[in-house]
Amino acid sequence: MSLSRAPGTAALVDGVLAGEPRRIAQAISAAESGDGVPELLREIFPRTGRTRVLGLTGPPGAGKSTLALRVAQAYRRRGCTVGVVAVDPSSPFTGGAILGDRIRMAEIYTDPGVFIRSMATRGAMGGLARATSDAVDILDAAGFDVVLVETVGVGQDEVDIVKTAETVAVVLVPGLGDDIQAIKAGILEIADVFVVNKSDREGADRTAAELAMMLDLAPSRQWRPPIVRTVAPRAEGVEAVVDAMESHGGWLGTSADGGRRAVRRVRARLLALLEERFHRTLESRSPEPDGFEDAVERVRERSEDPYSAAGRLFERLVREPAVERA
């Protein structure tokens, strides 16, 4: 017997599972707004887990969008359907995505085997939007062979892509400044593939050499990330990027590290959902006596320390549901 579903959810579920672009778009919009998404995901989640989820990340100006376009085209030539989730900066006026990625991917926008969705960060840190994982699940359930997640231009410690993608390509370009400092950055520690894009520029040899030196000096890893040089506008080196990503995927299938990564992704997602629910609950109870706003005032006035206030609020939140159930 089917679970009771909110109005509209049944049509979304059926449309997503049938691979209908309109329903897929509506389902992702629902995920972004949070409207009915728990029931939607509850229905489609058993049909997920079949797609290859790939991540492209790197600093602003590295050419990620053009590379994502070329990678999507390369997978299409191999007979794969491709979903693209491109995380754009938020508009300062509407809060929505500026849609720059979708404009740059105009060459494949009408391809029926490709679905492109831009998502606004809306203040989320880490390079992804809050609903990125939900969007990936929706595209997975819709039957796409590959889902490519392109992050917004990220800094050294914005590494949330590893919580979503199985294989992560870190895209760098020559001439971004202090290369030695850059290779110490946390973002480079998450790479499964290094891509030196715009490698027709001066300094590409040095960037590739410094990456190789970093790998030589780093503690031994079961998987040594390959370094691939590309010129994305001319599609040079793109097939080698896809080969490297697929090689890593094959390695994950035979390595214990693949299972560990899957556990890490699930754990990170559950913790994020719990944190979000905790925040929503706090905000909904803010006007109550002895609630969050009262705690803010007490800490501001130095009549209570932050740790005591946080501990008291937490105990209240975990205790009150138990009383209500009783």
C-alpha positions in Angstrom: 0.0 0.0 0.0 1.4 3.4 -0.9 2.3 5.9 1.8 0.0 8.9 2.2 1.3 11.7 0.1 0.8 15.4 0.1 -1.1 17.0 -2.8 1.3 17.2 -5.8 3.9 14.9 -4.5 2.5 11.8 -6.3 2.8 13.6 -9.6 6.3 14.8 -8.9 7.4 11.3 -7.9 5.9 9.6 -11.0 7.4 12.3 -13.2 10.9 12.1 -11.7 10.9 8.3 -12.0 9.8 8.6 -15.6 12.6 11.1 -16.3 10.3 13.9 -17.3 12.3 17.2 -17.4 9.5 19.4 -16.2 8.8 17.2 -13.1 12.5 16.9 -12.4 12.8 20.7 -12.4 9.7 21.1 -10.2 11.1 18.5 -7.7 14.4 20.3 -7.4 12.5 23.5 -6.9 10.6 21.8 -4.1 13.9 20.6 -2.6 15.2 24.2 -2.6 12.1 25.6 -0.9 11.7 22.6 1.4 8.1 22.2 0.4 7.2 18.6 0.8 10.7 17.4 0.2 10.9 14.8 3.0 7.9 12.9 1.5 9.3 13.3 -2.0 12.7 11.9 -1.0 11.2 9.1 1.0 9.4 7.9 -2.1 12.3 8.2 -4.6 15.3 7.3 -2.4 15.0 3.5 -2.9 15.5 4.2 -6.6 18.8 6.0 -6.1 22.4 4.8 -5.8 23.0 4.0 -9.5 24.5 7.2 -10.9 28.1 8.3 -10.9 28.3 11.5 -8.9 31.3 13.6 -9.9 32.5 16.9 -8.5 34.3 19.8 -10.1 35.7 22.4 -7.7 38.4 25.0 -7.5 39.0 28.7 -7.1 37.1 31.4 -9.0 38.3 31.9 -12.5 39.6 28.4 -13.0 37.3 27.7 -15.9 35.1 25.1 -14.1 31.9 25.9 -16.1 33.6 25.5 -19.5 35.3 22.3 -18.3 31.9 21.0 -17.0 30.5 21.7 -20.4 33.3 19.7 -22.1 33.1 16.9 -19.6 29.3 16.6 -20.1 29.9 16.5 -23.9 32.5 13.8 -23.5 30.2 11.6 -21.5 27.4 12.2 -24.1 29.8 10.9 -26.8 30.2 7.8 -24.7 26.5 7.3 -24.7 25.8 8.5 -21.1 23.0 10.7 -20.0 24.2 13.6 -17.8 22.7 15.8 -15.1 24.5 19.0 -14.2 24.0 20.8 -10.9 25.9 24.1 -11.2 26.1 26.0 -7.9 26.1 29.8 -8.6 26.6 32.7 -6.3 23.4 34.2 -4.9 22.0 37.3 -6.5 22.4 40.2 -3.9 18.9 41.4 -5.0 16.7 38.2 -5.3 18.8 35.6 -3.5 18.5 33.4 -6.5 21.2 32.0 -8.8 22.7 34.4 -11.3 22.7 31.6 -13.9 26.1 32.3 -15.3 26.8 28.6 -15.5 23.7 27.9 -17.5 24.6 30.6 -20.0 28.1 29.2 -20.5 26.6 25.7 -21.1 24.3 26.9 -23.8 25.8 24.4 -26.3 24.2 21.5 -24.6 21.1 23.1 -23.1 18.8 21.6 -25.7 20.3 18.1 -25.6 17.6 15.8 -24.4 20.2 13.6 -22.7 21.4 16.5 -20.5 19.6 18.2 -17.7 21.2 21.4 -16.3 20.1 23.1 -13.1 21.7 26.2 -11.5 21.3 26.5 -7.7 22.0 29.5 -5.6 24.2 29.2 -2.5 21.8 31.5 -0.5 24.4 32.0 2.1 25.5 28.4 2.4 29.2 27.9 2.9 31.4 25.1 1.6 30.8 25.7 -2.2 27.4 24.0 -2.4 23.8 24.9 -1.9 21.7 23.5 1.0 19.6 21.3 -1.4 22.5 20.1 -3.6 22.3 16.5 -2.2 18.6 16.4 -2.7 19.0 17.5 -6.3 21.5 14.8 -6.9 19.1 12.2 -5.5 16.4 13.5 -7.8 18.6 13.2 -10.9 19.8 9.8 -9.7 16.2 8.5 -9.4 15.4 10.0 -12.8 17.9 7.6 -14.3 20.8 9.9 -15.3 24.0 7.9 -15.7 26.3 10.7 -14.5 25.6 13.7 -12.3 28.2 16.4 -12.4 28.2 18.9 -9.5 30.1 22.1 -10.2 30.7 24.1 -7.0 30.8 27.9 -6.8 34.3 29.3 -6.8 35.7 28.1 -3.5 38.5 29.0 -1.1 41.0 26.9 0.8 38.7 25.2 3.3 35.4 25.0 1.4 35.4 21.3 0.8 31.8 20.2 1.1 31.9 18.6 -2.3 33.4 15.5 -0.8 30.2 15.0 1.2 28.3 14.7 -2.1 30.6 13.4 -4.9 32.2 10.0 -5.3 35.1 11.5 -7.4 36.3 15.0 -7.0 38.4 16.9 -9.6 40.1 20.0 -8.3 40.6 22.5 -11.1 43.5 24.9 -11.0 45.1 27.4 -13.4 48.5 28.9 -13.7 49.2 32.4 -12.3 46.8 32.6 -9.4 49.5 33.9 -7.1 51.4 32.1 -4.4 51.5 28.5 -5.8 53.4 27.1 -2.9 50.8 28.4 -0.4 48.0 27.2 -2.7 49.2 23.6 -2.7 49.1 23.6 1.1 45.4 24.5 1.1 42.8 22.1 2.4 40.9 22.1 -0.9 43.8 20.3 -2.6 43.7 17.5 0.0 40.3 16.3 -1.3 41.4 15.9 -5.0 41.0 12.5 -6.7 42.0 14.2 -10.0 44.0 17.4 -10.5 43.2 19.4 -13.6 45.5 22.2 -14.6 43.2 24.1 -16.9 44.2 26.9 -19.3 47.5 25.0 -19.6 48.4 27.0 -22.7 49.3 29.8 -20.3 52.7 30.6 -19.1 53.4 28.8 -15.7 51.4 25.7 -16.5 54.5 23.5 -16.3 55.4 25.0 -12.9 51.9 24.4 -11.5 51.9 20.8 -12.7 55.4 20.3 -11.3 54.5 21.7 -7.9 51.4 19.5 -7.7 53.6 16.5 -8.4 56.0 17.6 -5.8 53.2 17.9 -3.2 52.1 14.4 -4.0 55.7 13.1 -3.7 56.1 14.8 -0.3 52.7 13.9 1.1 52.1 10.8 3.2 51.5 7.7 1.0 48.0 7.4 -0.3 46.3 4.3 -1.8 45.2 6.4 -4.7 47.6 8.9 -6.2 45.6 11.6 -8.0 46.6 12.0 -11.6 47.5 15.5 -12.9 45.7 16.3 -16.2 46.4 19.4 -18.3 43.5 20.9 -20.2 42.5 23.8 -22.4 38.7 23.6 -21.9 37.6 26.0 -24.6 39.3 23.9 -27.2 38.3 20.6 -25.4 42.0 19.7 -25.2 42.7 17.1 -22.5 39.0 16.6 -21.6 38.9 13.0 -22.6 41.9 12.4 -20.3 39.9 14.0 -17.4 37.0 11.7 -18.0 39.4 8.7 -18.2 41.0 9.7 -14.9 37.6 10.1 -13.2 36.4 6.7 -14.5 39.7 5.1 -13.4 39.1 6.5 -9.9 35.6 5.2 -10.0 36.8 1.7 -10.9 39.4 1.9 -8.1 36.7 2.8 -5.6 34.7 -0.3 -6.6 37.6 -2.6 -5.6 39.0 -0.6 -2.6 37.8 -0.5 1.0 38.1 3.3 0.7 35.0 3.3 -1.5 32.9 2.0 1.4 34.5 4.4 3.9 33.7 7.3 1.6 30.1 6.2 1.3 29.7 6.0 5.0 31.3 9.5 5.4 28.9 11.0 2.9 25.9 9.5 4.6 27.1 10.6 8.0 27.8 14.2 6.8 24.3 14.4 5.2 22.5 13.2 8.3 24.4 15.6 10.6 23.6 18.5 8.2 19.9 17.6 8.3 19.9 17.3 12.1 21.7 20.6 12.4 19.1 22.2 10.1 16.2 20.8 12.1 17.8 22.0 15.3 18.1 25.5 14.0 14.5 25.5 12.7 13.3 24.3 16.1 15.2 27.0 17.9 13.9 29.7 15.6 10.3 28.5 15.9 10.5 28.7 19.7 12.4 32.0 19.9 9.5 34.1 21.2 8.7 31.6 24.0 9.6 32.6 27.6 13.1 31.3 28.6 13.7 30.5 24.9 16.5 31.4 22.5 15.9 35.2 22.5 15.9 35.3 26.3 19.2 33.3 26.2 20.6 35.8 23.8 19.8 38.7 26.1 21.2 36.9 29.2 24.5 36.2 27.4 24.6 39.8 26.1 24.1 41.1 29.7 26.7 38.7 31.0 24.2 37.1 33.4 24.8 33.7 31.8 27.8 32.3 29.9 27.3 31.0 26.4 28.1 27.3 27.3 25.5 27.2 30.1 22.9 28.9 27.9 23.5 26.5 25.0 23.5 23.5 27.3 20.2 24.6 28.8 18.5 25.2 25.4 19.7 21.8 24.2 18.4 20.0 27.3 15.1 21.7 26.8 14.8 20.7 23.2 15.6 17.1 23.8 13.5 16.8 26.9 10.2 18.4 25.8 9.4 16.0 22.9 9.7 13.1 25.4 7.2 14.8 27.7 4.8 15.5 24.8 4.9 11.8 23.7 4.2 10.7 27.2 
